[in-house]
Amino acid sequence: MKYKIAVSGAAQIGQCRKDIRKVGEMLGREIVRQGCILVTGATTGVPYFAAIGANKAGGISIGFSPASSELEHKKVYKLPTDEFDVMVYTGFDYSGRNLLMTRAADAVIVACGRMGTLNEFTIAYEDRKPVGVLEGSGGTADLIKGLTRRPHQKRGPIFYDRDPKKLVQKLVQYLKKRSK
């Protein structure tokens, strides 16, 4: 079985660590090396870098677009299509796309991020999906540990690591162990 791992992260990378492009590509490559399929929100920034990495490694990347067509994806949202092997045009704008994308994935990785990434994290967490958080990547990713320390009902497992490769490996090991 090929697991689908979503990479959620900032489309605008100003608040991300300086080497976020390299880190995003590493995430995409490692997802492929672990025999998995990359899922993203079909946007720029971190998700796009992960798609580049997945394609360089010979893997498959699936993009979930907020648009209802390729034309709208390119002209209205001004988002890329070139690194995605399969594109799902949801027609549900960003919040609907976030829901469908996270629900389609077996696990979600958060790298850097802003409000949309926080939305994707909360959907995955509430759905009890395993989440990997790339510590030190900036933005939303660096806030999650503090947010989840507060009293709340525990949901899905959260894995933390500063190393993209190790983070992907932790998620895949968990998914394999859970499916036995």
N, C-alpha and C positions, 0 to 999 in steps of 0.2 A: 504494500500500500504506500502510495506517495502522499505524504502529509503536505498540507498547504499552510505556509507560514506567511503572515502579513507583516510588512514593514510599514509602520506608521511613524511619520515624522514631519518636520517642518518643510513646507513648500518654499517659504522664504527663510533663508538660512542665516540671517544676520545675528541671531542670538545663539547659534550653534558653535561648537568648538571649531577651531580653524581648519582642521583636517577632515571635516565632515564629509566631503566628497569621497575621499579615500575610504573612510569608515563605512559609508553607505554602500560603496562598491564591495567592500569586504563582506558585509552582511549578505548581499545578494549572491556573491560567489560561494560563501559557506553554506547557505541554504541549498544551493544546487549540489555542492559537494556531499552534503548529507542526504542526498537523494530526494529532496523535497521540491515543491513548486512555490515560486514567489507570488504573492498577492499584494497589490498596492492599490491606492486610491487614484492611480493614473494621473499623477500630478507632477509638478516640478520638484526640485530640492531633493531631500533625503529619499523619498520613495523612487524618484527617477534614477538617482545614483545606484540604488539597490537593483533596479531593473537593468541598468548598464552592466553591473557586476554579474548578475544572473546570466545575461546573454553572453558575456565574455567567457563564462564558464560552460556554455553550451546548454543552459537550462531553459526552463519555461517560465515566463512571467505573464500573469493575468492582471490586467488593469480594470478597476471598477470606476467608471466615469460618472461625474454628476450630470452629464449631458444626456440628451435623448438620442443623439446621432453623432456621427463623426464630424459632420459639418459644424454642429453646435459646439462640440468638444474643442475643435480647433479655433473657430471664429469668435464664439461668445466667451468661452472659458479660457481660451488661449493656452491650451494644455497640449503636451506632446503625445504622439502616438508611436513614434519610431522604435522604441525599445520594448514594446509590448507585443507578445505573441498572440494573445487573445484579449479583446476589449469587450467589456460588458457595459453597454450604455444604459444606465439605470433610469435617467430622466427624473431623478428625485432630488436634484440639487445636492449640496454637500452633506446635509444631515442625513438624508435618505441613503445616499451613497455610503456614508460611514457605517450605517447599520448593516446594509447588505454586504459590504466588504468584510467587516469583522465577523459576521455570522457565517460567511463562506469559508473562513480560515479555521484551521485547527488550533492555531496559536497566533499570538500577536507580539511583535517586537516594537517597542517604543524607543526611538532614537531622536533626541532633541525634541522639537515640537512646539506647537502653540495651542490655541483653543480647539482646533479640529482634532489634533492628536489627543488632547485630554478627553474629548468626546469619544473617540475610538477606544481609548483605554477604558473609560467607564462602561462602555457597552460590553467589551470583552470581559472585564472584571465581573460585571453583574451576570453575564452569561456563564460564569465559572470557567472561562477558557484560560489556559496557561498564558501568562504574559511575561515577556522578557524585557527588562529595562536596561538600556545601555547607560550605565552611570557615567557622569562627567561629560555627557554629550551636549548638555545645555538645555535651555527651555523647560518644557513640561516634564521631560524625563528626569530632570534633577529635582522635581517637586514631589514625585509620586511616593517616595519612601516616607516623607513627612506627612503627606495626606493620608496614607494608609495606616499610620501609627495611631491615629485618633480612634476613639471608640466607634465601632461599626460592626456590622455583621460580616464575618469573613466570607469571602467568595472564592474565586479561582486562585490558584497558586501564582505567586510572583517570584521570578528569578532575577537576580541582579548580577551584573558583571561589567567591568570596564573594557573587557576584551570582546570584540564582536564575534570572533570565532568561538570562544568559550561559551558565550551567551547562546548562540545557535545550538551548540552541542548540548547544553543543559536542557533546552526545550525539546530537542529531538529525543534525548534519552528519556525524558518524562513521558512524551507521547508514546514511545515504544513500550515503556513499562506499563503505562495505563491501559494499553490495548491488549495486553496479554491476558 
